[in-house]
Amino acid sequence: MTKTLLVIAGEDSGDLHGAELLRELKARRPDLRLVGVGGPRMSPFLDRKLADVKDLAVVGFVEVIKHLPRLNRLFKAILAAATEEQVAGALLIDYPGFNLRLAKALRKQLPTVTLHQYVCPQVWAWKKGRIPELGTVLNTLYCLFDFEPELFRGYPVDARFVGHPLVEVVKPECDRAAFFAETGLDPARPLVALLPGSRKGEIERLLPPMAELARRWRTAQSEVQSEVQWVLPVAPTLDPAFVRAHLGPTQDPAPVTLVQDRPYAARAHADAALVASGTATLETALLGTPFAIVYKLNALTYEMAKRVVKVPYFGLANVVARREVAPELLQGEVNPERLGVELARLLDPEVARRVRADLGEMRGHLGEPGAAGRVAEDLLGKLQA
C-alpha cells in the first residue's frame, strides 16, 4: 500500500537539507507519496506542493508577529491537507517555531501519525523549556550535531546523531579557473565573498554596510584594499534585482559581482568572506575560507534574543567548534569600518593559514558523509512499522 509523508521546510537551509533527504527517500521507495512545503530544490520531489519556503521564511520575534495572519492561514491549510491525504507520518525539517506547533496539532488531530524532526532545534542556545515538548511530542529527532542527543536522555523520543548533510553537499560547483572565467574576475587579485543572507530583511540590514565597504576600498590608498574584488552569490530565495538595489545609489553602486548557481564556488575560490550568521557559516567553514560572522536584527528582536540565548557564541561554526574560529560582529559592529578591520586581518596570509587550520579541526565535529541516506533508511523503517 502506498504511504504518504507530509514534509515541511520553512527556509532556504531546510530546502537544501530536505532535497537531499527526499532524493534518498524516492530512490529507495519511488512509490512513496510526498506532500508539503519546499523550495526550488525540494519541489521536484514533491508529488503535491502546498506552499513554497518563501511563504514561511520570516525571522525574528517582531517579524513573525507582523506576518502572523498569513502564517496561520498556511498552518490551517497544511493541517487540512494532512487529513485529506491521510498521511502516515510527518517529516518536519528545522523551522522549530512553526514545526513544533504543527507537530502538536498533528498529534491531536491525527493520533496515529508518526512525527519525525530532521535538524534538532537549537534548544541548547535558547528555549531550553522546549526540550520536554520535543522529547514527548516527537517520535524521532534526527540531530546534526554530536552534542545534541544527550539533551534528550530520559525522554521517549528517539534522538540520534546522524551527522551533518553539509559534509557531503558542500563542494564547489566548478574549479577555480572555470569560476574566474565565468565571472570575468581576475584570478591574480584578492577575492572577497559577501553573504548577507537569504531573506529580504537580512539583505536590507546587512548588505548596505558591506556595499559601502566595497565602495570605500575601491578608492583606498592601500594597494591590497584597492585590488580586492567582490562577489555575492545570490540565494535562490531572492530576486537579483532586489539584491542589486541594495548595493548603493544607481549612479555609484558598489563594485560587487552577483552570481547565481555558484554559491559554493564563490566562497571556495575567495580569499576571505563576510557571512550572515546561520547555516552559511558552516558551509563556509567546510569550504575552508577564512570568514567573519555578521548579523544585525531588528533592535527589539535583538534585545529579546539577548535575554534568552544561553551559549557564548552566536555563529554556528563557533558553536560547533566550541571556540571562536570566526570573529562575530553583531548589531552596531556591522558597519564599514569594523567590517574593514576584520576583513583586512583575514586577508593577511599568516592569519588566513591559522584560520584554515582551525576550520579543518571544526569539520571533525560534523560526522561522516551519508547523513541523508541514514535518515532515509531509519524513517522508511518507521513508516512501515
N, C-alpha and C positions, 0 to 999 in steps of 0.2 A: 504493500500500500504506500502511495506517495505521501511523504511527510512535507509539511510546510513550516518554514522557520521565519519568524519575524526578525528583521535585522535593523538596528538603529544606530547611525553615526551622526554626530552633530557638528563636526568641524573638519577642517582640511586634514589634520593629522589622523583623525578617526577614519576618514575616507581612504587614506593611504594604507593604514593597517588593515582596514576592512576588506579592501580589494584583494590583498594577498591571501587573506583567510577564505574569502568567498571563492577565489580561484581554486584553492586546495579542496574546499568542500565539493565544488562542482566536479573536480577531477575524480574524486572518489565516489560521488553519488550524483551523476548527471540528472537523475530524476528528482532530486531534492528541490522543492519549490521555495524560492526566496522572495519575500516581500518586505518592503520597508523604505527607509530613508538613507540615501547615499549621495555622494558627489560624482564627478566625472569618471573617477577610477572604478567605483563600485557599480555604477549604473549598468554596464554591460552584463553583469552577473545577476541583476535583479529581474525576476520574472514579472514583478509588479512594483513600480516605484510610486511611493506615496507622497514624497516630497524630496527636495534637494537639501544638502547640508547648508547651503547659503540661507535657507529659510530658518535654520536653527542657530547659525553662527553669531551668537551675541556673547560678549564678555563683560563681566563687572556687575556689581550689585545694582547700580543706578541704571545701567543699560538694559538689564533684564526686566526691571520694573517697567521701563518705557515700552518694551516690546511684549509685555505680558499678555494682552488680549490676543495677539496673533499666535503666540506660543500655546495658549490654552486651546485655541481652535484646532491647531495641529495635533495637540495632545489627544483631544477627543476623537479626531479623525483616525488616529493610529489605533486607539482602543477599539473603535468600531470595525476597522479593517481586520484586527486580530480575531475578533469574534466571527466576522463574516468568513474569513479564511480558515477558521478552525485550526489555528497554529498549534503545533506540538511543543514548540519551545520558542524562546526569545533570546537573541544574541545582542546584547547591549554593549556598544563599543565606546568606551570612555564617556565623555559628556555627563558627569555624575549628577549634577543638579536635576536635569531633566530625566535622565535614565533611571535614577533611584526612585523618583516619584512614579515613573511609568511602571517600574518593577512592582511596586507596592499595589498599584491599581490593577495590574495584570494578575497578581497573586489573589486579589479579592474577586475579580471578575471571572477569571479562568483558573480555578484552583489546581487543575491537573497540568497546567503548562509549566515546563521547567525553565528556570531563569538563569542565564549564564552571562556574566560580565567579563568582557575582554578589555583589559587595561584597568588595573586597580585604581580607584580614585585616590587622590593624594591626601588621604586621611592622616598621613604622618606629618603633613605640613599644616593642615588646618582641619577643623571639624572632626576631631577625634571621636566626638559623640556619635558619628555615623558608623563607627566600627560595629557596634551591636546590631544596627539596622542591616548593614551589608552582610554581617555574619549569620543572620537569621532569615532574611528575605530571599537571598540568592541561593541557588543550588551550587553554582560553581563560580569561582573568581580566579581568572587567569592573570597572574601577576608578571609584569615585565621586569621588575627589579628584585634582586636576590634577598633583600631585607624585608619584603612586604608580607610573605605568608605568615611569619611569626606573629604579626599583629593580630591575626585571626585565630590563633591557637585557643581551643576551648569552645569555639563556635561550630555549629553544624555545617557551615559552608565548606566546600572542598576548595581551599585556597592553595594554589600551586604555582611555583615559579616555572615559567615556560621559556624564559629568555626573551630578549628584545628583538622584534622583527626587523628593526632598522639595521641590525648587524649584517644581514644579507641583502637588504634592499638598497642601502646607501652605497652607490657606486657611480662614478662619473659617467655620463651618457656618451661621452666621446673623449678622445685623448687630447692632450694639451695643444698639439699642432692644429687639429681639426677645430677646436674651440676658438682659438685665436683667428683662424682663417674665416670661420663663420661670422664672427662678431666684428671683424675688421680691427680688432685691438692689436697693440704692438707687444709681442711676447718678450721684448727686451726691456720693457718698462714695468715698474711695480703695478700690481692689480689689487684693488680692494673691492670686496663684495659687500653690498648693502642688503640686509634682510630686515626690513621694517615690519614684517608680519603679513598675515594672510587675511586680515579683517580690515574693513574700511576705517574703523576707529583707530586701529593701530597705525595705518598709513597717515591719517590726519595728525596724530600725535608725534610719531617717530620720524617720518620721512623729512619734514621741513628742516629740522636741525641737521640731519645727515646731508641734505642737499646744500644747506648753507656752508657746511664744512667743505664740501666738494668745490663750491664756488670760490671760497677763500683760498684753498690750496692751489687752484688753477693759476692764481696770480701771486703765489707766495714766493718769497725770496729764496727759500730753501730749495736746493736742487731736487732732493728726494720728494718733497711735497709737490712741487710743480710738475714732476714727472709722473705722479700717480694717476692711474686710470681707474674708473669706477664702473662697476657693473651691478645691475639689480635684477635678479631672477624674479619674474612676476608670478605670484601664486595663481593657480588655476581658478581660485575663487574671486579673483579681481580682474577688472577691466583695465587693460594697459593705459587707456586714455585717462582713467581716474588716477592712476599712479603718476602718469606724466604731469597731470595738473598740479601735483604737489611737489614738483621739482623746482618751483620758483616762478617768477614772472615770465610770461611768454617771450618777452624781448631779451631775457637773460636767464634761461634755465640752467640748472646745474649740469655739468658735462657727464651725465650718467647714461650708460648704455643699458637699455632694457632688453632682457632676453626671456624667451618663453621656451618651455620644453627642455631646458638645460639647467634645472635648479641645483643639481649636484656638481656638474662640471664647472659652473660659475664659481663655486666655493673651492672645489678641489684644486683648481688651477689659479686660485687667488693667493696672494702673499699674506693677506690678513682679511678679517671681516668684522662687521658690526652687525650683531644678530639679536632680534627681538626674543625675549625670554619665552621658552616653550620647547616643543619638540625640535625646532630648528637648531637649538643649541646642541642637542645630542647628535643630530645629523652632521653638523659642522665639526664636532669633536671627532666623530668617526672618520671623517674625511681628512683629519689631521691638520686642519688650517687654524692657525692662531686667531683668536677672536675675543671680542669683548661682548658681554651680555648687556643689552639695553632694554629698559621698559619704562613706560610712563602711562599711568592710569588716570582716570577722572579723579580729581583731588579727594572727593568724598569716598569713592571706592577704595582709594589707597589708604586713607585713614582708617577705614573699617578693616581692610586687609591686615594692616599692621597689628591690629589688636588680636587677630586670631592665628596668624602664621606662627608656627612653632619650630621652624628649622632655621639654622644660622645662614642658609643661602637661599636666594630667590631662584637662581637658574638651575635647571635640571642637570646640566652637566656637572655642576659643582656638588649638587645633592648626591648624585651617583658616585662621584669621586670621593665624597666625604671630606673634601677640602677645596680650596679655590684654585681651579685650573684655568678659569677665565674671570677677569675683573667684571664686577657688576656695577652698572651705572643706572640709577633709578631716579625717577621724578625730575627734580631740578638739576640733577647732574647730566641729564640728557640735553646738552647744549653744545654748540660747535666747538667752544674752547676745550671743554672737558673731553669730548669725543676725540678731538685732535691730539690731546696729550696721550691718551691711551693708545690711539692708533699709531702714533709715532714710535711709541715704545715697542709695540708688536711688530713693527716693520724692521726693528733692529735685528740683524741676523743672529746674534748670540741669544737674545731673548726668545726669538722665534724657535731656535733649536731646543731650548729648555721647555718651552710650552708644548712643542710636538711630543717630547718625551713624556710629559705629564698626561697628554691626551691618549697616548698609547697605553698607559697604565690604566686610565679610566675605562678604556674599552673592555678590559678583563672582567668588569663587574656586570656586563650585559649578556653574558651567557654565550652559548654556541648557536650557529645558524640552524634554521629549521623550526622556529617558533610557530609559524602559521600551520605547518604540517602537523606538529604535535597537538596543537589546539583542535585542528580539524578531526584528527583521529579520536581524541577524547570526546569531543562534542557529538560526533556521529554515534559513538558507542552509547552515549547517554540518551540520545534521541530514540534509539532502538530499544532501550531497556524497558 
